[in-house]
Every structure is written in structure tokens, then in C-alpha cells.
Amino acid sequence: MTRSSGYLEVKVPQSDWTQRVSSVWNLSSTKVIEIVFPKGTAGENFRASYARVEEAEKLLASGHYKQVLTSLRLSFEALAKSHGYENPGKDFFESLFASSHQEKKEKIRDALTGIYRFLHLGPHEQANHPSSNAQPVVTRQGAQLALTLTYAIFEYITPKA
């Protein structure tokens, strides 16, 4: 007779997980974003930048909302540097959509630039609620918004394998 520890380890590709496994459990209140990193240098650059996003998730769980935004900002900065840009400004974001229609390229560039600017609140937030003249406070909701947007952005901008 063989003894078992009671655990069965099964590796299921995430796309199968979301389509076949989690749906059976009726996890309708859970959303999963799947990011597939391509092989090679491009994939490694995205994977290295995404490590900061995972760090931000842990910071959110620990209540370090200011640091969540900072970690996400650093994630974009690392990605821009890996693409040869000094920072993730308009030129970098537009380069990610070089083959897109001009109007789409401009609108997505402006959206990503705005979100990146939002992440700059991290190093500038105040520990307590500010008076009317003080700088803004980063709340859990703000940190969660930034993290969710960053997940969606990475899913959108990561080259498909």
C-alpha cells in the first residue's frame, strides 16, 4: 500500500484553468488576467518588468499603498529602459503601437501616459489625510486601481508569442 501526503500536484495551463477549471467552481466574482510572455529577449524584458507588478501586489496586501504606485512606476521604467528609452514617456508608449493607425496610436499613448503620471503620486503622497493645501493621499482604492490598470496594460502591450 502506498501512502500519500494528501496533496495532488497538477499543473494546468492558465488558459485551461480559466476556461475549464475555475468555471466549474463558479468563481464568478474572480477575474483572471492571463499574460503570456514570448520567448527570447523581449519576453525576458517583460518578465523582469512584471516582477515589479508582482511586488506591488504584495505591497497592496500589506497595506503599503504608496509603495504600490512606486513599484508599478518602476515596472514601466524598467520596461522602457529595456526598449532603449530613458523613461516611459510618450515616445516609448507610442513605439509599442508603431504599426497601429495614427489615431489609435495617439489615444493609447495619451491613456498610458496619463496612467504613468498617476503612478507618480506614490513618492509624493502624504501619510495622513492632507489639508486642502497638502499633497494627495494614496488610498487602498487608488492603489488597487493602479494595480488593476497595470495588469490590463501588461496584458495588452506584451507581444504575443
Summary of the structure (lengths in Angstrom):
residues: 161
radius of gyration: 18.9
end to end distance: 45.1
largest distance: 72.8
contacts: 409
relative contact order: 0.15
helix: 57%
strand: 0%
